Amino acid sequence: MSPYKRDWHAGIATPRGEGSYSSPEVGHPSGSRGYDVDSANSQNSSSTMNGITGTVSPTFPLPISIYVVKIASRCNLNCDYCYMYNLGDGTWKNQPKRMSNVTITKLINKINNHITRHNQNNIVIIFHGGEPLLAGRECIRFFVTEMRQGIINDCSIAFRLQTNGVLLTPEMIDFLRGLEIGIGISLDGPKYVHDRSRRDHAGNGSHDRVVSGIKNAMAVNDRAFFNGVLSVIDVQTDPIEMFAYFRSLGVGSVDFLLPDITWDTAPASMLVQDRAIYADWLIKMFDTWLDEGDATFSIRLFEILMNRILGGDAKIDALGGGTNNVVVVETDGSLEPVDVLKACGEGITKTNVNVENNEIDDIFESELVRRYVGGAEFLCEKCSYCEVKGVCGGGYLPHRFRSENGFDNESVYCRDLEKLIRHIKARLVAELQKR
């Protein structure tokens, strides 16, 4: 067995951010989901080695520290699993193609009001879409310049951008670095894997163009700008092969994402009793990663789970628990809960709250927003008695949805999460006993 080079007991992957908040980390993708949630504002208690925890009821409204800003509502790819366009919600068709300067200015004013009301010192802006680079350089420059000039109270702002990588020319990378915008890139694996799902509107695969963009980003040798990729798990692949592929690519981190399915849309093969196909895939990946022992290569899902198992309180909204201080801003200025909830049905994220007429705090009038931001406060009965709830937090909110009873369910990945957590705990216990 290879030597273990990680400092397990110190608490792995405690969000470090830029300042006192936990932004999408330097070294981690600025994800389409999997937002690192502001630990300074979080109100959940930490987990124990047994994964059992209590939670403190949040008091609304809470300070929003991460703004996922949809500066473009269209995309140059047509990924078959995309929750924005292909999982049943068509509301994007009614959105402006890009955010106007007028809407940007109004948004900045409302963010300033929110900063003042909640006495905030740090916020994160994640440019998103669609494909945010389709908004154009002038739109991005205007947003960043106006926000840096207009922000009040000496509040620190970190800018991130999540891209499919197709438009990442050397010139675009220079532009983004000049504005101090860090990036994350989506890549699902080798060409035959990636191109199964991530194709353009003409049906052409995007792998080669994405890898070209990744190589352009890596060429500047700036890990604060880019260090890792997002990758949606395909259980048809060999996890060992996938690990080797990402290692050969040279990226510093991979953020593996569970596909965005609900109890209504889960394939029958997933619902077979005692079957946990995603856990089986992730356990092979985890063991390979752990045994390699290279602390310079990060897989955030594993690091977050280890942190929680060891008593830490690392937060990410793709796992439940704690509070999620995130709001999505659509191109028309509408304020909504996390965008992945679009996978649950047509118009489900609509709140009738907009920067034109409302303050940021008004979004808490939405029950769905309170449920998302409130995190572990809103677990189903089954989860409330589960021994690992302090680690998985009930799972990602969109993955709990069932049309007949809404979100009052365990995650559709419940068996997978529990099996994975118990395996990781057993590995960590065995390792710690050697110390």
ZIKAJO-V525212 format. One record per pair of residues at least 24 apart in sequence whose C-alpha atoms are under 8 Angstrom apart, sorted by the first residue. I is the first residue (numbers start at 1). J is the second residue. Records with the same first field share a line. If there is no record, write none. Layout:
BEGIN
I: J / J
END
This chain:
BEGIN
1: 291
2: 291 / 292 / 293
3: 291 / 292 / 293
4: 290 / 291 / 292 / 293 / 294
5: 293 / 294 / 295
6: 293 / 294 / 295
8: 428
9: 310 / 432
11: 306 / 307 / 310 / 311 / 312
12: 303 / 304 / 306 / 307
13: 300 / 303 / 304 / 307 / 314
14: 304 / 307 / 312 / 313 / 314
15: 314 / 315
18: 158
19: 122
20: 122
21: 122 / 123
23: 66 / 123 / 124 / 158
24: 160
26: 223 / 224 / 225 / 226 / 227
27: 223 / 224 / 226 / 227 / 228 / 252 / 253
28: 184 / 226 / 227 / 228 / 229 / 253 / 254 / 255 / 300
29: 162 / 183 / 184 / 185 / 226 / 227 / 228 / 229 / 230 / 253 / 254 / 255
30: 126 / 160 / 161 / 162 / 182 / 183 / 184 / 185
31: 162 / 184 / 230
32: 128 / 162
33: 317 / 318 / 340
34: 316 / 317 / 318 / 319
35: 316 / 317 / 318 / 326
36: 315 / 316 / 317
37: 65 / 66 / 315 / 316 / 317 / 323 / 324 / 325 / 326
38: 65 / 66 / 315 / 324 / 325
39: 314 / 315
41: 323 / 325
42: 322 / 323 / 324 / 325
43: 322 / 323
44: 321 / 322 / 323 / 376
45: 313 / 322
46: 308 / 311 / 312 / 313 / 390
47: 308 / 309 / 310 / 311 / 312 / 313 / 390 / 391
48: 308 / 309 / 310 / 311 / 312 / 390
49: 308 / 309 / 310 / 311
50: 309 / 387 / 388
51: 308 / 309 / 387 / 388 / 389 / 390 / 391
52: 386 / 387 / 388 / 389 / 390 / 391
53: 389 / 390
54: 390
55: 322 / 376 / 377
56: 377
57: 374 / 377
58: 323 / 374 / 377
60: 364 / 370
61: 361 / 364
62: 325 / 361
63: 114 / 115 / 118 / 120 / 325
64: 114 / 123 / 325 / 326 / 327
65: 122 / 123 / 124 / 325 / 326
66: 123 / 124 / 125 / 126 / 325 / 326 / 327
67: 123 / 124 / 125 / 126 / 326 / 327 / 328 / 329
68: 125 / 126 / 127 / 128 / 326 / 327 / 328 / 329
69: 125 / 126 / 127 / 128 / 129 / 328 / 329 / 330 / 331
70: 98 / 99 / 127 / 128 / 129 / 130 / 132 / 328 / 329 / 330 / 331
71: 98 / 99 / 127 / 128 / 129 / 132 / 135 / 139 / 140 / 330 / 331
72: 96 / 97 / 98 / 99 / 128 / 129 / 130 / 131 / 132 / 133 / 134 / 135 / 331
73: 97 / 98 / 129 / 130 / 131 / 132 / 330 / 331
74: 129 / 130 / 131 / 134
75: 129 / 130 / 131 / 134
76: 130 / 131 / 200 / 201
77: 198 / 199 / 200 / 201 / 206
78: 198 / 199 / 200 / 201
79: 197 / 198 / 199 / 200
80: 197 / 198
81: 197 / 259 / 260
83: 260 / 339 / 340 / 341 / 342 / 343
84: 130 / 339 / 340 / 342 / 343
87: 342 / 343 / 345
88: 342 / 343 / 344 / 345 / 346
89: 342 / 343 / 345 / 346 / 347
90: 346 / 347
91: 346 / 347
95: 330 / 331 / 332
96: 331 / 332
97: 135 / 331
98: 134 / 135 / 331
99: 135 / 139 / 330 / 331 / 332 / 333
100: 139 / 331 / 332
101: 139 / 142 / 143
103: 331 / 332 / 333 / 355 / 356
104: 143 / 333
105: 146
106: 355 / 356
107: 333 / 355
108: 146 / 147 / 150 / 151
110: 355 / 359 / 360
111: 360
112: 151 / 152
113: 359
114: 359 / 360 / 361
115: 152 / 153 / 155
116: 152 / 153
120: 155
121: 153 / 154 / 155 / 156
122: 155 / 156 / 157 / 158
123: 155 / 156 / 157 / 158
124: 157 / 158 / 159 / 160
125: 157 / 158 / 159 / 160
126: 159 / 160 / 161 / 162
127: 159 / 160 / 161 / 162
128: 161 / 162 / 163
131: 162 / 163 / 164
132: 161 / 162 / 163
133: 163 / 167
137: 175
141: 179
144: 179
160: 184
162: 186
164: 210
165: 209 / 210 / 211 / 213 / 214
166: 206 / 209 / 210 / 212 / 213
167: 213
168: 212 / 213 / 214 / 216 / 217
169: 213 / 216
170: 216 / 217
173: 216 / 217
177: 225
180: 225
181: 225
182: 224 / 225 / 226
183: 225 / 226
184: 226 / 227 / 228 / 229 / 230
185: 214 / 228 / 229 / 230
186: 229 / 230 / 231
187: 229 / 230 / 231 / 232
188: 230 / 231 / 232 / 233
189: 231 / 242 / 245 / 246
190: 242 / 245
193: 234 / 237
218: 251
227: 251 / 252 / 253
228: 252 / 253 / 254 / 255
229: 253 / 254 / 255
230: 254 / 255 / 256 / 257
231: 255 / 256 / 257
232: 256 / 257 / 258 / 259
233: 257 / 258 / 259
235: 277 / 278 / 281
238: 281
239: 281 / 282 / 284 / 285
240: 284 / 285 / 288
243: 285 / 288 / 289
251: 297
252: 296 / 297 / 298
253: 297 / 298 / 299 / 300
254: 298 / 299 / 300
255: 299 / 300 / 301
256: 299 / 300 / 301
260: 340 / 343 / 398 / 399
261: 343 / 398 / 399 / 412
262: 343 / 344 / 398 / 399 / 400 / 401 / 402 / 412
263: 399 / 400 / 401 / 402 / 412
264: 401 / 402 / 403
266: 412
274: 415
275: 415
276: 413 / 415 / 416 / 419
277: 416
278: 413 / 416
279: 415 / 416 / 417 / 419 / 420
280: 416 / 420
282: 420
283: 420 / 423 / 424
286: 424
305: 391 / 392 / 421 / 424
306: 424 / 425 / 428
308: 390 / 391
309: 391 / 425
317: 396
318: 395 / 396 / 397
319: 392 / 393 / 394 / 395 / 396
320: 375 / 376 / 392 / 393 / 394 / 395 / 396 / 397
321: 375 / 376 / 377 / 389 / 390 / 391 / 392 / 393 / 394
322: 374 / 375 / 376 / 377 / 393
323: 372 / 373 / 374 / 375 / 376
324: 372 / 373 / 374 / 375
325: 373
326: 373
335: 360 / 363
336: 363 / 369
337: 368 / 369 / 372
338: 372
340: 398
341: 397 / 398
343: 398
344: 398 / 401
372: 397
379: 408 / 409 / 410
380: 408 / 409 / 410
382: 409 / 410
383: 410
388: 418 / 421
391: 421
392: 417 / 418 / 421
END
